[in-house]
Amino acid sequence: MATYSRSIRRGLPRVAGGDPWPAGGDAPAGAEVPVADSAPAAAEAAAVAEAAAVAEAVAPVVAVAEPVAPAVVEAPAAAPAVAASMAAAGGAALRRGLPRVAGGGPWPPAGTAPAGVAPAAPAAASPAAEVPVAAAAAVPAAVAEAPVAAPAAATPAAAPAVVQGDAVALRRGLPRVAGGEGWPPAGSVARPLVAAPVAETPAAAETEAAPAAAETEAAPAAAEVPATAVVSAKGYDVATPLPFKQTVFPGKYANVPVVKRESKRYGKFTAAQWFGIAVLAGGALLGAAAMAVITVRLLLSLPFMQDFLTAFPGEYDLPAGSQPGFPVWAQWQHYFNMFLMLLIIRTGWTVRTDRRPSAFWTPKRSADGKGKISLTLWLHQSLDLLWVINGIVFVVLLFVSGHWVRIVPTSWEVFPNALSAILQYVSLDWPTEHGWVNYNSIQQLMYFVVVFIAAPVAIITGVRMSNLWPKNAEKLNKLYPVEVARALHLPTMLFFVLFIIVHVFLVFATGALRNLNHMFGGTDEVSWTGFWLFFAGLCVMVGAWFAARPLVIAPIAKLFGKVSAR
């Protein structure tokens, strides 16, 4: 059985720090509030009674105005109210980001909005909306029974009015991108949103019978809306927070371009390229040599080639009266020729490649500096002169002693025998070596070419390019241009180099101790005598190679002329 009480159930305070609402006391006169055994029934009855009391007080306004939604309970701080107003104005507020300084608040500051946002009228809680209990007693019973709570809950809330405050210039910070300008751009300002004051009218009063659940849900919703908006004079969006905080910065030489160092070139190629070319050329020559050996051995296995080797074994008999062995003068001139050829090749290549000589030599008879040449060229020409003198003496003694028959062909059989010797060398089945008595035909031809063809060509071309050649002999210069001499001189030198390499290789490959004894020991025996004499002479040649420099040559050159640095 239900009982009735005249007291009204009190709820949450209307303002921060206030008393619970409604005020304590009895229920309005004439209103019977049922007190049920369950708490939900009592709360529903109290809400209906309060709605009836408020409806009587605002009856004139309700008759002429649109229904309004219940007002949200006034929050303790102004930020949620302003946020709610901005949310009602269309969500123009910008999201707050990271603080601009260490320990500061989020940026942009709270309570700002972008310029140009249309403000809306704020909904402020009016004291007039608080209807005392005594006034509620005068509400007629008919109005109290009207369903006021339901239409009020369905009516949309009126938009509160806000205005923009004074613009505040924003401090510029770090750039957003590498190499850019400081952010935000120059001229960016913040305008705080300020609630516009409105007059309190009965029409602005709100019913106090709104459920407590609606009040508690509205406040968190308003608090979630950002209350800050930042605008830029150039229209940039400066409200988006920085994606990260830069802690590593480029060093002093971070933007310096890396210059790749080019390798030194020797001619058209670098050292590595020359090495690669040498490897490829060596592989190609090795492959060609292998193919040549296989081909020649197959060729010599044929019957007609066997008959050819029998008829021409690779050498022919010397004329009667020829003496075996090598005389002492031939041994000494052979070594002296080795010594001079080594230094001539070294100085000749230095003259060809040296662009800035370190010293110069001038003849003593020159009064005005004519005839000045580099010190290396003077040494090269001096060695050439000694080599020519040695060659002339060798040729004279060669014909006087009759030893010329060893290196000068005396029969046309030299050519088929030379071909036979070449085939035997290529097949790696070399002909028998007995140079103490006679050379094979290919050796005889090569020595003849060196002594009687290559050496004279080297002498003639060298004289044409030297200072000994007359400069004013126009007819002679026309008949023998210097360009021809230069074109022949270098190939002749390369021929000598190739001949020396092959000659030394064959000396060691066909019996080193015996062959060295022939030229350095003067005997046909197999012993170490010739080897040690050759080794001693080789040490002298190596020392002369390193001594052929201006520091050593200058004192000797001063005996024949003037040495200067320029």
C-alpha positions as CSV (number, residue, x, y, z in Angstrom):
1,M,0.0,0.0,0.0
2,A,1.5,3.3,-1.0
3,T,1.9,6.2,1.4
4,Y,2.2,9.9,0.6
5,S,4.6,12.5,1.8
6,R,4.7,16.2,1.3
7,S,8.5,16.5,1.2
8,I,10.4,16.7,-2.2
9,R,13.4,14.6,-2.9
10,R,16.6,16.7,-3.1
11,G,19.2,16.2,-5.9
12,L,22.5,17.6,-7.0
13,P,23.4,21.3,-6.5
14,R,22.7,23.7,-9.4
15,V,25.9,25.7,-9.0
16,A,29.4,24.7,-7.8
17,G,29.6,24.8,-4.1
18,G,25.9,25.3,-3.7
19,D,23.2,23.4,-1.7
20,P,21.4,20.4,-3.1
21,W,18.4,21.2,-5.4
22,P,15.5,21.7,-4.8
23,A,15.6,23.4,-1.4
24,G,14.4,21.5,1.7
25,G,10.8,21.8,2.7
26,D,7.3,20.4,2.0
27,A,5.9,19.8,-1.4
28,P,3.6,22.5,-3.0
29,A,0.1,22.9,-1.8
30,G,-2.4,20.7,-3.4
31,A,0.2,18.3,-4.8
32,E,0.2,14.8,-3.6
33,V,3.5,13.1,-4.2
34,P,3.2,9.4,-3.8
35,V,6.0,7.7,-1.9
36,A,6.5,4.2,-3.2
37,D,8.3,1.4,-1.8
38,S,10.9,1.6,-4.6
39,A,13.3,4.6,-5.2
40,P,12.7,4.9,-9.0
41,A,9.0,5.5,-8.5
42,A,9.6,8.2,-6.0
43,A,12.2,9.9,-8.2
44,E,9.8,9.9,-11.2
45,A,7.0,11.4,-9.1
46,A,9.3,14.2,-7.8
47,A,10.4,15.0,-11.4
48,V,6.8,15.3,-12.6
49,A,5.9,17.6,-9.7
50,E,8.8,19.9,-10.3
51,A,8.0,20.1,-14.0
52,A,4.4,21.1,-13.2
53,A,5.6,23.9,-10.9
54,V,8.0,25.3,-13.5
55,A,5.4,25.1,-16.3
56,E,3.1,27.4,-14.3
57,A,5.9,30.0,-14.0
58,V,6.8,30.0,-17.6
59,A,3.3,29.6,-19.1
60,P,3.2,33.0,-20.7
61,V,6.5,32.4,-22.5
62,V,5.6,28.9,-23.6
63,A,2.6,30.3,-25.3
64,V,4.5,32.6,-27.6
65,A,7.9,31.0,-28.1
66,E,9.4,27.8,-29.6
67,P,10.1,25.0,-27.1
68,V,13.7,25.0,-25.9
69,A,15.8,22.2,-24.6
70,P,16.8,21.9,-21.0
71,A,20.0,23.9,-20.2
72,V,23.1,22.1,-19.2
73,V,24.1,22.6,-15.6
74,E,26.6,25.4,-15.3
75,A,30.2,23.9,-15.2
76,P,32.7,25.0,-12.5
77,A,35.1,26.4,-15.2
78,A,34.5,28.6,-18.2
79,A,36.4,26.4,-20.7
80,P,33.7,23.7,-21.0
81,A,31.0,26.4,-21.6
82,V,33.1,28.0,-24.3
83,A,33.8,24.6,-25.8
84,A,30.1,23.8,-25.9
85,S,29.4,27.1,-27.5
86,M,32.0,26.5,-30.2
87,A,30.7,23.0,-30.8
88,A,27.3,24.5,-31.3
89,A,28.8,27.1,-33.7
90,G,30.0,24.4,-36.1
91,G,33.1,22.8,-34.6
92,A,35.6,25.6,-35.7
93,A,37.9,25.0,-32.8
94,L,41.3,23.5,-33.6
95,R,42.8,20.5,-31.8
96,R,45.4,21.2,-29.2
97,G,48.9,19.8,-29.7
98,L,52.2,19.5,-27.9
99,P,53.5,22.3,-25.7
100,R,55.8,24.8,-27.4
101,V,58.2,25.1,-24.4
102,A,59.4,22.5,-21.9
103,G,56.9,22.2,-19.0
104,G,54.3,24.4,-20.7
105,G,50.7,23.7,-21.5
106,P,49.4,22.3,-24.8
107,W,49.5,24.5,-27.8
108,P,47.5,26.5,-29.1
109,P,46.2,27.9,-25.8
110,A,42.8,27.2,-24.5
111,G,40.0,29.6,-25.2
112,T,41.0,30.7,-28.8
113,A,39.3,30.3,-32.1
114,P,40.0,31.1,-35.7
115,A,39.2,34.5,-37.0
116,G,36.0,34.6,-39.1
117,V,34.0,32.0,-37.2
118,A,30.4,33.1,-36.7
119,P,29.8,33.4,-33.0
120,A,26.6,32.0,-31.4
121,A,24.7,33.3,-28.5
122,P,25.7,31.7,-25.2
123,A,23.2,30.0,-23.0
124,A,23.9,31.2,-19.5
125,A,22.1,29.9,-16.5
126,S,19.7,32.5,-15.2
127,P,18.7,32.8,-11.6
128,A,15.2,33.3,-12.9
129,A,15.1,29.7,-13.9
130,E,15.4,28.7,-10.3
131,V,11.7,28.7,-9.3
132,P,11.3,28.6,-5.5
133,V,9.1,26.0,-3.9
134,A,6.6,28.6,-2.7
135,A,5.9,29.8,-6.3
136,A,5.4,26.2,-7.4
137,A,2.5,26.0,-4.9
138,A,0.5,28.3,-7.1
139,V,0.7,26.1,-10.1
140,P,-2.8,24.8,-10.9
141,A,-3.4,21.2,-10.7
142,A,-4.3,21.1,-14.4
143,V,-0.9,22.4,-15.5
144,A,0.8,20.0,-13.0
145,E,-0.8,17.1,-14.7
146,A,0.3,18.2,-18.2
147,P,3.2,16.2,-19.8
148,V,5.9,18.9,-19.7
149,A,9.0,16.8,-19.3
150,A,8.8,14.9,-22.6
151,P,8.5,17.9,-25.0
152,A,11.3,19.7,-23.2
153,A,13.7,16.9,-23.7
154,A,13.0,16.7,-27.4
155,T,13.5,20.4,-28.2
156,P,17.0,21.4,-29.5
157,A,19.2,23.6,-27.4
158,A,19.6,27.2,-28.4
159,A,23.1,28.2,-29.6
160,P,25.0,30.4,-27.1
161,A,26.4,33.6,-28.5
162,V,30.2,34.2,-28.6
163,V,32.5,37.0,-29.9
164,Q,36.1,37.1,-30.9
165,G,38.6,38.8,-28.6
166,D,41.7,40.8,-29.5
167,A,44.3,39.1,-31.7
168,V,47.4,37.8,-30.0
169,A,50.6,37.3,-32.1
170,L,52.0,33.7,-31.9
171,R,55.6,33.1,-31.1
172,R,57.4,31.4,-34.1
173,G,59.2,28.2,-33.4
174,L,61.2,25.5,-35.4
175,P,60.4,24.9,-39.1
176,R,58.0,22.0,-40.0
177,V,60.3,20.8,-42.8
178,A,64.1,20.8,-43.2
179,G,65.3,24.1,-44.6
180,G,61.9,25.8,-44.2
181,E,60.9,28.9,-42.3
182,G,59.9,29.0,-38.7
183,W,56.5,27.7,-37.7
184,P,53.8,29.1,-37.6
185,P,54.4,31.6,-40.4
186,A,55.0,35.2,-39.7
187,G,51.8,37.1,-39.0
188,S,49.9,34.2,-37.3
189,V,47.6,35.3,-34.5
190,A,45.2,33.7,-32.0
191,R,41.8,35.2,-31.2
192,P,40.2,34.0,-27.9
193,L,36.4,33.4,-27.9
194,V,34.6,35.4,-25.3
195,A,31.0,34.8,-24.3
196,A,28.7,37.7,-25.2
197,P,26.5,38.9,-22.2
198,V,22.8,38.6,-22.7
199,A,19.9,39.9,-20.8
200,E,18.1,37.6,-18.5
201,T,14.4,37.1,-19.5
202,P,11.8,34.7,-18.5
203,A,12.0,33.2,-21.9
204,A,15.6,32.2,-21.3
205,A,14.5,30.3,-18.1
206,E,14.9,26.6,-18.4
207,T,12.9,24.0,-16.6
208,E,14.4,22.6,-13.5
209,A,12.8,19.3,-13.9
210,A,15.5,18.0,-16.4
211,P,16.6,14.5,-15.4
212,A,19.9,14.3,-13.6
213,A,21.2,11.9,-16.3
214,A,20.9,14.6,-19.0
215,E,22.9,17.0,-16.9
216,T,25.8,14.6,-16.3
217,E,26.0,13.6,-20.0
218,A,26.1,17.1,-21.4
219,A,29.1,18.3,-19.3
220,P,31.6,15.6,-20.5
221,A,30.4,16.1,-24.1
222,A,31.2,19.8,-23.9
223,A,34.5,19.2,-22.2
224,E,35.7,17.0,-25.1
225,V,35.3,19.8,-27.7
226,P,38.6,21.8,-28.2
227,A,38.4,25.3,-27.0
228,T,41.3,26.7,-29.1
229,A,41.6,27.9,-32.6
230,V,44.6,29.5,-34.4
231,V,44.6,31.4,-37.6
232,S,47.5,32.4,-39.9
233,A,47.8,35.5,-41.9
234,K,48.7,33.5,-44.9
235,G,46.0,30.9,-44.5
236,Y,48.2,28.0,-43.2
237,D,46.8,25.4,-40.9
238,V,48.9,26.0,-37.8
239,A,46.8,24.0,-35.4
240,T,48.1,20.6,-36.4
241,P,50.8,19.6,-33.9
242,L,54.3,18.8,-34.9
243,P,54.7,15.1,-35.9
244,F,57.9,14.7,-33.8
245,K,60.4,16.5,-31.8
246,Q,63.7,16.8,-33.6
247,T,66.6,15.7,-31.4
248,V,69.3,15.0,-34.1
249,F,70.5,17.8,-36.3
250,P,72.8,17.6,-39.4
251,G,76.5,18.3,-38.8
252,K,78.7,21.0,-40.3
253,Y,79.6,19.0,-43.4
254,A,76.3,17.2,-43.9
255,N,75.4,19.1,-47.0
256,V,78.9,19.1,-48.5
257,P,78.9,17.1,-51.7
258,V,81.2,14.1,-51.8
259,V,83.8,14.5,-54.5
260,K,85.0,11.1,-55.9
261,R,88.7,11.1,-56.3
262,E,89.8,10.1,-59.8
263,S,92.6,7.6,-60.2
264,K,95.8,8.8,-61.7
265,R,96.1,8.0,-65.4
266,Y,99.1,6.7,-67.2
267,G,98.4,7.6,-70.7
268,K,94.8,6.8,-71.5
269,F,94.2,4.4,-68.7
270,T,94.7,4.1,-64.9
271,A,97.0,1.6,-63.2
272,A,94.1,-0.8,-62.5
273,Q,93.0,-0.6,-66.1
274,W,96.5,-1.2,-67.4
275,F,96.7,-4.2,-65.1
276,G,93.4,-5.5,-66.5
277,I,94.6,-5.0,-70.0
278,A,97.8,-6.8,-69.2
279,V,95.9,-9.8,-67.7
280,L,93.6,-10.0,-70.7
281,A,96.5,-9.7,-73.2
282,G,98.5,-12.3,-71.3
283,G,95.6,-14.7,-71.3
284,A,95.0,-14.1,-75.0
285,L,98.7,-14.6,-75.8
286,L,98.8,-17.7,-73.6
287,G,95.8,-19.1,-75.4
288,A,97.2,-18.3,-78.8
289,A,100.5,-19.8,-77.9
290,A,98.8,-23.0,-76.8
291,M,96.9,-23.2,-80.1
292,A,100.2,-22.5,-82.0
293,V,102.0,-25.3,-80.2
294,I,99.3,-27.8,-80.9
295,T,99.0,-26.8,-84.5
296,V,102.7,-26.9,-85.2
297,R,103.2,-30.3,-83.5
298,L,100.4,-31.7,-85.6
299,L,102.0,-30.2,-88.7
300,L,105.4,-31.6,-88.0
301,S,104.0,-35.1,-87.6
302,L,103.1,-35.2,-91.3
303,P,105.5,-37.1,-93.6
304,F,106.4,-34.2,-95.8
305,M,107.3,-32.0,-92.8
306,Q,109.5,-34.8,-91.5
307,D,111.4,-34.7,-94.8
308,F,111.7,-30.9,-94.5
309,L,113.3,-31.1,-91.1
310,T,115.7,-33.7,-92.3
311,A,116.8,-31.6,-95.2
312,F,117.0,-28.4,-93.2
313,P,117.7,-29.2,-89.5
314,G,117.9,-25.4,-88.6
315,E,121.5,-24.6,-89.4
316,Y,124.0,-24.9,-92.2
317,D,127.8,-25.4,-92.2
318,L,130.0,-22.4,-91.8
319,P,132.8,-21.6,-94.4
320,A,136.1,-23.3,-94.0
321,G,138.5,-21.5,-91.6
322,S,135.9,-20.2,-89.1
323,Q,137.1,-20.6,-85.5
324,P,134.9,-21.6,-82.6
325,G,134.5,-19.7,-79.4
326,F,134.5,-16.0,-78.5
327,P,137.6,-13.9,-78.3
328,V,138.3,-11.6,-75.3
329,W,137.5,-8.4,-77.2
330,A,134.1,-9.8,-78.1
331,Q,133.4,-10.7,-74.5
332,W,134.3,-7.2,-73.2
333,Q,132.5,-5.4,-76.0
334,H,129.4,-7.6,-75.4
335,Y,129.3,-6.5,-71.7
336,F,130.0,-2.9,-72.5
337,N,127.2,-2.9,-75.1
338,M,124.8,-4.3,-72.4
339,F,125.8,-1.6,-70.0
340,L,125.3,1.2,-72.5
341,M,122.1,-0.1,-73.9
342,L,120.5,-0.3,-70.5
343,L,121.3,3.4,-69.7
344,I,120.4,4.6,-73.2
345,I,116.9,3.0,-72.9
346,R,116.4,4.5,-69.5
347,T,117.5,8.1,-70.4
348,G,115.7,7.9,-73.8
349,W,112.4,7.1,-72.1
350,T,113.0,9.8,-69.5
351,V,113.6,12.4,-72.2
352,R,110.4,11.4,-74.0
353,T,108.2,11.6,-70.9
354,D,109.9,14.4,-68.8
355,R,107.9,17.6,-69.2
356,R,109.8,19.9,-66.8
357,P,113.6,19.0,-66.7
358,S,115.2,19.7,-63.3
359,A,118.6,20.8,-64.8
360,F,120.0,22.0,-68.1
361,W,123.3,21.8,-69.9
362,T,124.9,24.5,-72.2
363,P,128.0,24.0,-74.3
364,K,131.1,26.0,-73.2
365,R,131.4,27.6,-76.7
366,S,127.9,29.0,-76.5
367,A,128.0,32.7,-75.5
368,D,124.3,33.5,-75.8
369,G,122.9,30.3,-74.4
370,K,122.4,28.6,-77.7
371,G,122.5,24.8,-77.7
372,K,120.9,24.5,-74.2
373,I,119.4,21.1,-73.6
374,S,118.2,19.2,-70.6
375,L,120.8,17.4,-68.5
376,T,119.1,14.1,-69.2
377,L,119.2,14.6,-72.9
378,W,122.9,15.5,-72.7
379,L,123.5,12.2,-70.8
380,H,121.4,10.3,-73.4
381,Q,123.5,11.8,-76.3
382,S,126.7,11.2,-74.5
383,L,125.9,7.5,-74.0
384,D,124.8,7.3,-77.7
385,L,128.2,8.6,-78.7
386,L,130.0,6.0,-76.6
387,W,127.7,3.3,-77.9
388,V,128.5,4.3,-81.5
389,I,132.2,4.2,-80.8
390,N,131.9,0.8,-79.3
391,G,129.9,-0.4,-82.2
392,I,132.4,0.8,-84.7
393,V,135.2,-0.9,-82.9
394,F,133.2,-4.1,-82.7
395,V,132.5,-4.1,-86.5
396,V,136.1,-3.4,-87.4
397,L,137.4,-6.2,-85.1
398,L,134.6,-8.5,-86.4
399,F,135.9,-8.3,-90.0
400,V,139.6,-8.2,-89.1
401,S,139.4,-11.4,-87.0
402,G,137.1,-13.3,-89.5
403,H,134.5,-13.7,-86.8
404,W,131.9,-12.1,-89.0
405,V,131.0,-15.4,-90.6
406,R,129.3,-16.3,-87.3
407,I,126.6,-13.5,-87.7
408,V,126.6,-12.8,-91.4
409,P,124.7,-15.2,-93.6
410,T,126.9,-16.9,-96.3
411,S,124.3,-19.1,-98.0
412,W,120.7,-18.9,-99.1
413,E,120.1,-22.0,-97.0
414,V,119.8,-19.7,-94.1
415,F,116.2,-18.9,-94.8
416,P,114.7,-22.5,-94.9
417,N,116.9,-23.4,-91.9
418,A,115.6,-20.3,-90.1
419,L,112.0,-21.5,-90.8
420,S,112.8,-25.0,-89.6
421,A,114.3,-23.5,-86.3
422,I,111.2,-21.4,-85.8
423,L,108.9,-24.4,-86.1
424,Q,111.1,-26.3,-83.7
425,Y,111.0,-23.5,-81.1
426,V,107.2,-23.2,-81.5
427,S,106.6,-26.9,-81.1
428,L,108.7,-26.8,-77.8
429,D,111.0,-29.4,-79.3
430,W,113.9,-26.9,-79.5
431,P,116.9,-27.4,-81.7
432,T,120.2,-28.5,-80.2
433,E,122.2,-25.5,-78.8
434,H,125.9,-25.3,-79.5
435,G,126.6,-21.5,-79.9
436,W,130.3,-22.1,-79.1
437,V,130.7,-23.5,-82.6
438,N,127.8,-22.2,-84.7
439,Y,124.6,-20.4,-84.3
440,N,121.3,-21.8,-85.8
441,S,120.0,-19.8,-88.7
442,I,117.3,-17.8,-86.8
443,Q,120.0,-16.7,-84.4
444,Q,122.3,-15.7,-87.2
445,L,119.6,-13.6,-88.9
446,M,118.6,-11.8,-85.7
447,Y,122.2,-10.9,-84.8
448,F,122.8,-9.7,-88.4
449,V,119.6,-7.5,-88.1
450,V,120.7,-6.1,-84.8
451,V,124.2,-5.2,-85.7
452,F,123.8,-4.1,-89.4
453,I,120.2,-2.8,-89.6
454,A,118.7,-1.8,-86.2
455,A,121.8,-0.2,-84.8
456,P,122.4,2.0,-87.9
457,V,118.7,3.1,-87.9
458,A,119.0,4.1,-84.3
459,I,122.2,6.1,-85.0
460,I,120.8,7.9,-88.0
461,T,117.5,8.8,-86.4
462,G,119.2,9.9,-83.2
463,V,121.6,12.2,-85.0
464,R,118.7,13.8,-86.9
465,M,117.0,14.7,-83.7
466,S,120.1,15.9,-81.9
467,N,121.9,19.2,-81.9
468,L,124.6,17.8,-84.1
469,W,122.3,18.0,-87.1
470,P,122.6,21.3,-89.0
471,K,119.5,23.5,-88.5
472,N,119.9,25.7,-91.5
473,A,120.4,23.0,-94.1
474,E,117.0,23.5,-95.9
475,K,117.5,21.0,-98.7
476,L,118.9,18.3,-96.3
477,N,116.1,18.9,-93.9
478,K,113.5,18.6,-96.7
479,L,115.1,15.3,-97.8
480,Y,115.2,13.9,-94.3
481,P,112.4,15.5,-92.2
482,V,112.7,15.3,-88.4
483,E,109.2,13.7,-88.3
484,V,110.5,10.6,-90.1
485,A,113.3,10.3,-87.6
486,R,110.9,10.5,-84.6
487,A,108.6,8.0,-86.2
488,L,111.4,5.4,-86.6
489,H,113.5,6.1,-83.4
490,L,110.9,4.9,-80.9
491,P,110.0,1.6,-82.7
492,T,113.7,0.9,-83.0
493,M,114.2,1.2,-79.3
494,L,111.2,-1.1,-78.7
495,F,112.8,-3.6,-81.0
496,F,116.0,-3.6,-79.0
497,V,114.0,-4.1,-75.8
498,L,112.1,-7.1,-77.2
499,F,115.3,-8.6,-78.6
500,I,117.0,-8.3,-75.2
501,I,114.1,-10.0,-73.4
502,V,114.0,-12.9,-75.8
503,H,117.8,-13.2,-76.0
504,V,118.2,-13.4,-72.2
505,F,115.3,-15.8,-71.9
506,L,116.9,-18.2,-74.4
507,V,120.3,-17.9,-72.7
508,F,118.8,-19.2,-69.4
509,A,116.4,-21.6,-71.0
510,T,118.9,-23.5,-73.1
511,G,121.6,-24.1,-70.5
512,A,122.3,-21.0,-68.4
513,L,125.7,-22.0,-66.9
514,R,127.2,-23.2,-70.2
515,N,125.9,-20.1,-72.2
516,L,127.1,-17.7,-69.5
517,N,130.5,-19.3,-69.6
518,H,130.7,-18.7,-73.4
519,M,130.4,-14.9,-73.1
520,F,131.7,-14.2,-69.6
521,G,134.1,-17.1,-68.8
522,G,135.6,-17.7,-72.3
523,T,135.0,-21.5,-72.0
524,D,132.6,-24.2,-73.2
525,E,132.5,-25.8,-69.8
526,V,129.5,-26.1,-67.5
527,S,130.6,-24.2,-64.3
528,W,129.6,-21.3,-62.1
529,T,132.4,-19.0,-63.3
530,G,130.5,-17.3,-66.0
531,F,127.4,-16.9,-63.8
532,W,129.3,-15.0,-61.0
533,L,131.0,-12.8,-63.5
534,F,127.6,-12.0,-65.1
535,F,126.1,-11.4,-61.6
536,A,128.9,-8.9,-60.7
537,G,128.4,-7.0,-64.0
538,L,124.7,-7.0,-63.4
539,C,125.2,-5.3,-60.0
540,V,127.3,-2.6,-61.7
541,M,124.5,-2.0,-64.2
542,V,121.8,-1.7,-61.5
543,G,124.0,0.8,-59.6
544,A,124.4,2.8,-62.8
545,W,120.6,2.8,-63.4
546,F,120.0,4.5,-60.0
547,A,123.0,6.8,-60.4
548,A,121.7,8.2,-63.7
549,R,120.2,11.3,-62.0
550,P,121.1,15.1,-62.0
551,L,122.8,14.9,-58.6
552,V,125.4,12.4,-59.8
553,I,125.5,13.5,-63.5
554,A,125.9,17.3,-62.9
555,P,129.6,17.2,-61.7
556,I,130.5,15.1,-64.8
557,A,128.5,17.4,-67.2
558,K,130.3,20.5,-65.8
559,L,133.5,19.2,-67.2
560,F,132.1,19.7,-70.7
561,G,129.8,22.6,-70.3
562,K,127.6,24.7,-68.0
563,V,124.9,23.2,-65.8
564,S,122.1,25.3,-64.6
565,A,118.6,25.0,-63.1
566,R,117.1,27.0,-65.9
